Amino acid sequence: MIRERIRVLHVITRLVVGGAQENTLLTAARLDCARYDVTLVSGPTVGPEGSLETQIPWSIAFERIPELVRAPHPVKDLVALRRLYTLMRRDRYHIVHTHTTKAGLLGRFAARLARVPVVIHTPHGHAFHDYLSPGGSEALKLVERGLARWTHRIICLTEAERRDHLRFRIAPPEKFEVIHSGVDIETFQRAGMSPLLTRGTAGLPADGPLVGCVARLVPVKGVRYLLEAIPSVRAAVPTARVVFVGDGPLRAELECRAAALGLDGAAVFLGLRRDIAEIMPLFDVVVLPSLNEGMGRVAVEALAAGRPLIASRVSGIQDVVIDGETGLLVPPADPAALARAIVRCLSSPGFAVTLGTKARDEIHKYSVESMISKIDRLYRRSLDREGEVSFN
């Protein structure tokens, strides 16, 4: 029986700006500190995406394991596994909650060795396609099936993600729990109704319709397909500009391609920004061209801000966006389809406003409060089943 606070360890490889990392930090930070004693462990936070480490609240203990890196590295992986095991044995956590693929692999194996009572894993989508080679994807499925046996619950961000895991036979249905990734809905709604920034103060072009894309500049986000769509958009709406908000390893390549296409300022690279809620209402349309998404936090943020949204018809996005009602869904990796949808919204302001208005009424289930309440219930239920805790 647990008499003290429930000790929870969250494990992730890096705390860069991104949906999985923001979800992990929100989960760790918003759990009731009267009930939970939370530790967050991460590998080195490196990369152009920017760091979230400055947002870790004082109430959370933070541990860094330098060898806990995303890319496979036999030596570092063994060292990271040993350090995770040592940490788990030393602090005797009641729950280990791992996030994303690599942290889920090492963290769950260490938790098994350390005999942690409850192990929870959130893949934040999955890497079964569009990340690895076909052989790598098949190997990952085999690994995930083995790890699932040591996992009490796997949290999927959407029903579509849960269906994918079942289709790939990762685990039986009872292993899965659908809990949407929490978004600060009210902040985006307030900004959408009363914008705090102007185009000038945000560093955005003063004239012409703005198409916004908030994403890490990495292949899986599909940003290159949006760039390739710009000439067709400009042919129909000559003053339109596409604004890429975010950074990543593809930035230099995208900028070179924009120059090669002769876009002449039609593609704007705003870089990493912390004021996404304030910038979002300045866009006439928001585009999420991802090839794979667990849920698509940016989609929820755009809907909360009342922006018309165009997104790829992939994985979890299909659960967030109702095609033709709260947004438009297009095939992934299809610049022509993206261009047609963008032109439709820019050429029909009334239709775009209708999409944005309908969207604002559909997103409360994605709130942070809803996510934390469901995770709290899952933690307590899992501990109770293991005979570790009883609640009056």
N, C-alpha and C positions, 0 to 999 in steps of 0.2 A: 504494500500500500504506500502511495506517495504522500508524504506529509508536507514536504517542502514544495517550492515552485517546481513546475515541470521543466526539465532542462532539455532544450532543443538546439541542435546543431544544424545550421544551414550550410551547404557546401556548393560552391560554384567556382568555375575556373578563373573568371575575371569580372570586374565590376565596371565595364565600359558602358557608355550610353547605348541602351538597347532594350527591347521589350522584355526579354528573359531576365536581364539584370534588374530592371526597374521593378518587375514583379517580385523578384527575390527580396530586394531591399524593402519594398512595401510590406511584404509578408512578415519579415523579421521585425520591422519597426513598429507595425501596428498591432501585433499581438499584445494582449493585456499583460503589462509587466507585473501586475500583482499576481498573476497566475503562472506566467512563463518567465524563465531565465534563458535568454536567447544568446547564442554565439553564432557569428557569421565568419566563415573561413573562405578565403579566396586565394587564387594564385596571383601572379603579378598582373596589374592592370596596365596593359600596354596597348598602343594602337591609336590611330588618328581619330577614332570615334569619340574620344574624351572619357573622363573618369567620373564615376558616381561616388567615389570614396569620401568626398567632402560632405556627402549627404548622410553618412552613417550617423545616427543619433548616439548620444552619450550612453543611452540605456542598453546598447548592444555591445557585447564584447567582440572585438574583431581580431582574428588571427590570420596571418599571411603565411602561406606555404609557397615559397618561390618555385619549387619544382612542379607545382600543380599547373600545368600548361595545357592548352587546347590540342596542340599537335601531338601525335604519338612520338614518344621518346623513351625507349626502354629503360635507360638509366634513371632519368628524372621521374618516370612513372613509378618505378620501384621505391624511390626515395619518398615520393609524395604519398604512396600507399602506406609506407611505414610510419610517416609522420601523422597521417590521418588516424591510423590505428592507435598510435601512442596517445594522441589527443583524446580519442574516444574512450580509451581505457582509463586515462587519468581523470577525466571529468565525468565519466559514467552518465552519459546522456540517456534520457528516456526515449528520445526520438532523434533520429537522423533524417533530415530532409534534403535530398540531393536535387540539383537543378542542372539541366542540359546533359548532353550525351557523355562527355568525358568525365565530368564531375560525378555523374551518375554511375559510371563504370567503377572508378576508383573508390568513390565514397561508399557505395553499397557493398563492395567487396570488403573494405575495411570494417564496415559496420557488422558484417557477417562474422568476421574474425573476432571482433571485439564483443560480440554477443549483445548488441544493442537491442532492446526489447521491440521497438517499432521502427521500421524503415519505410519512408515515403519517398517517392520519386516523381518529379515533374519534368517531363522531357521538353516542355515549351515548344510543342510541335514535334517533329521527328526528322531524322536525317536519312530516311529510307530511300529518298530520291532527291536529285538536284544538288546533292552535296558531295557524294562519293561516286566512284566508278561502279558499274554494275556488280563486279565481284566484291567490292568493298561494302556495298549495300546489303548483299546477301550475307556476308560475314557479320555485319552489324546486327541483322535480324537474329542470327543464331546466338550472338552474345546477349542480346536483349531478352531472348526467351529464357536463357539460363539465369540471368540476373532477376527476372520477374519472379522466379521461385523464391528468392530471398526478400522480396519486396511485399510489404503488407498492402499498400495501395499505390496505384499509379494515377496521378492527377492529369487529366486531359483538359485543355483549355476550352475545347468545343466538342460537340457531339460528333462532328466530322473527324476530328482527331481520334476520338475513341473508336469510331468505325474503322479507321485506317489500321489501328493497332489490332483490332479483332480480325480484320482481313488478312493481315500478315501473321496471324496466329502467335502474337507475342505473349498473350496470357488469356485465361478465361474471363468472361464478362464481369464476374464478381470482383476482380482485382481493380477495376477502373472506377474512377470518380470524376465527374465533369464539374470543374470549378472554373468559371471564367476569370481571366486575368483582370485584376481590379484597376480601374482608371479613375482619376479624380474628376468625375463627371461635372460637378458643380463649377469648378474652376473654368473648364472649357465652355460650359453653358453661359456663365457670366461674361466671359470674354466675347463670346459670340453675340450676345445681346448688347453689350456696351464695350466696343473695342477700345483698348487703352493705347494702342499704337496707331500711327498713320504710316503710309508707305514710306514717307521720308524718314521718320524716326526709326523705322525698321530696316532701312537700307535697301528698300525695294524700288524698282522702276516706278516712276510717277504716272506713266500713261499705259494704256492698253490692258486687256484682261490678263489676269495672273492665274496660271495653273501651278499649284503647289505639289511638291513631292517631298515628304519628310521620311528619310530613310538612311540607313548606313549604305555607303557606296561600295557594295559588295555584289558579286554576281547573283546570288540567290534573291536579291531584292528586285531584279529585273529592270534596273534603272537604264541600262543601255537600250532597252526596247522603247522606253519612253523618249529617250534622246532621238532615236531613229524616227519617231513619229512626228517630231517637231516640223520638218519641212511640209508635211501634208497639212498639219494644223495651220501653219502660216499661210499656206496657199488659200485656205478658206477664210481665215481670220488673220489678216496680215499684221495686226498690232499685238497679237497674243505673245506672251512670254511664258516659259516654263522655268520655275524656280526650284532648284534642288537644295533642300535644307538637310545638312548632314555632311559627314566626311567618311573617308575610308580609302582602301588601297586602289580603288578604281578611279579616283578623282582625276589624276593626271591623264589617264587614258580617255576619260570622258571629255575633258577639256580639249584634248587634241582632236578628238573626233568632232566635237562641236565646231572647231576651227576648220576642219576639213570639209564639213558640210556647208560652210559659209553662213552660219547662223547669225552672225553679226549682232550679238547681244540678245538673241531670242532665247538662249539658254543661260540662266543666271545661277552661279554656284555660290550660295550664301554661306556655306560652311557650317560648322557646329554652332548651334544656338541653344540657349537655356530657356528662352522665352517662347516656346512652341505654342502655348495657349494663347499668347498675345498676338503671335504672327498668324495663326490659323484663320481668324476671321477676315484677313486681308486677301485671301485667295478666293477667286471666283469659282474654282473647281479644285478638288484635291484628288490626286491619283496615287494609287498603291499598286504598282505593276509587278508584285512579287511572284516568284515561281513556286514558293513554298512558304506557308505561314501557319504557326500554331493557332493563332487567332487574328492577329493584326491589330495591335494597340492603336496604331495611327488611324485605322479605320474607325474605331470607337471614338477617338478624340475628334476626328472630323465630323462624325455624326453628332456628337455632343455640341460642337460649335455651330451646328446647323449648316454645314457646308455640303454642297452636292459632291458625291463621292463616286469615283470610277475605280474599280479594283479588278484584279485577276480572279477568274473563277477557279480557285484552287483551295484545297484543304479547308482550314477553319474560317477563312474569309466568307465562304458561302453560308456559314451559320450567322454571321454578323450582318451581312448585307442582303436585303430582300430586293432582288433584281427588278428594276422598274418602279419600285416603291420608295426605298430608302437610298437607292444608289443604282449604278449600272455595273454589271459584271461582264467582263470580256475574256476571251481565251488568253491564256498566258503566252508570253513570248510572241505577241502579234502586234507589231507597230501600227499596221493598218487599222486594226480593230480599235486600238487605243485612240488613234487620231479621229476616227469616226465618232466615238463616244464623246471625246473632248469637244469636237466641233458641234455636236448636237447640243451639249450643255451651254456652250458659249453663244450659240446662235438662237437658243430658246431660253431666255432668262426666266420666263414664267415657269417652264418645266423644271429648271434648275432650282428655283425657289421652292417649288412643291416638293422636290426630293429632300431638300434640306429641312423643311418644316416637318415633314413626316418622320425623318430620321431622328429629330430631337426627342420625339415621344417614345422611341423604341429602345433606349439604351440604359435605362436605370438598372437593369439586371447586371450590368458590367461595372457597378460601383465598387470602390475599395471596401466599403462597409460590408457589402454582400459577400465579397471574396473572403474577408477575414472571418466573418461569422461561419461560413461553411468550412474553412480550414480548422477553426477552433473546434467545431463539432466533430470533424474527422479525426483530429488528434485525440480528443477525449474518448471517442468511441473506440478507436484503435487500441489505446492503452487499456481501456476497460476490458476489451476482449482478450488481451494478453494477461489479464489479472494483475496489472501493474498499478491500477488506480481505481478508486471508486468515488463517485460524486454523489453528494446528497441532493 
